[in-house]
Amino acid sequence: MLRVLLVIVGVLLAPPAVFFGGVALGVLEHGYGWSEMDWNSDGWTSFGEVMDAADIGKRGAVVCQRICTEYFAYKDGLPVRTDCPPP
């Protein structure tokens, strides 16, 4: 009976685990690290921020004659955040 229960639990939990694992791996292939995914700048990257990063890309941008990093939404190309080095 315990074996049947474990199989049922495993079958129910496998699809969400595969989905979220695939999203996490896809996020890591975007070319930026965990600290860059800290969208609210609170010092740590939450699971929600990692999920948000699945829809955000990274590109170079020039702002006030400085080379910066711009993070943009894939859905419309609008910037989400721009990080520039200190002058």
N, C-alpha and C positions, 0 to 999 in steps of 0.2 A: 504494500500500500504506500509506503514511504517513497519507493522508487517511482511510482506513478505520479505522485504529487510533485516530486522533483522534476520529472519530465514535463509536466504541465506548466510549472513555474518557469522552467527553462525555455519552453516554446513561447510563452507569453513575453518574456523579457528579452529574448534574442533580437527581434526586429527593432525595438527602440535602441538597444545597445549598438547594433550595426549602423543604424541611421546616424546617431549622435557621434559615433566613432568616425564615420565617413565624413561628417561635417567638420569635425575637429581636424582630421587629416587634411581636408581640403583647405581649411583656414591656414594651416601651417605652410601650405604650398603658395600662398599669396606673396611671400617674400618679406614678411615682417614678423618680429618676435612677440612674445607674450607681453612684454612691457609696453610695446607700441599699441597693443589692443586695449589698454587701460583708457577707455574713452572718456571717463569722468574724472580722471587724474586723482583717484583716491589712494593710489599706492599699490593696489593689487588688481589683478584681472579676474573678474568673476565669470561664471559660466555664461551668463547672459551677454557679457561683452564679447566673449569668444563666439557666441552664436551671431551676434551683430556683425562681427568681422567677416562672416561668410559673404556678406553683400557689400564689402568695402574693399576698394583697390588702392594701390599706392603708385604715385607718379611724381616726377620732379616738377618743380615750379620755380619761377623767378619772381620774387617779391622785393621791391625796393632795392634792386640790383644785388640781391643775395639769393643764393641757390638754396631752396627750401624743399621740404618733403610735403606733398599734399595727399591727403587721403580723401577719396571720392566715393560716392555711392554708385554702384553699377547700374541701378535702375534709371538714373537720369544724368549721371556724370557730374553732378554738382558736388563741390567740395564739402566734406564733413569736418575736416580739421586740417590746419596747415602748421607744420612745425618748422621753425627757422632757427639756425644757430645764432647765438648772441653776437652782436656787432663787435 
